[in-house]
């Protein structure tokens, strides 16, 4: 695997909502759903990892929704190592790294923003993105 040089440049909380009417006082049967998406700016060499989480109660009503975007500046020399046959291909291990960094930040946001709310007992569980991300992200270059 080729070493890719990048730096974390920005974090944006795109969405954060607590649905008080659906909150339950215990975490019995609560479920987290997690999704990851990626986008890439070919001119600025910036990849965005977006992770969203929904916490639902036992009747599938949402109690919390959050989405965080993390932006990573990829050094131009590294982009060239990813370029093949007119496309830029971000391999699975690299995507897992970006999603994991974003998810870790989101865990902290949720922990902080649910302080003194009915949801403060819920901790976003670890996610193994290798079970979610199973193919490379390919961008026409």
Buried (B, 14 or more C-beta within 10 A) or exposed (E): EEEBEBEEEEBEEEEBEBBEEBBBEEBEEBEBEBEBEBEBEEEEBBBBBBBBBBBBBEEEEBBBBBBBBBBBBBEEEBBEBBEEEEEBBBBBEBBBBBBBBBBBBBBEBBEEBBEEBBBEEBEBEEBEBEEBBEEBBEBEB
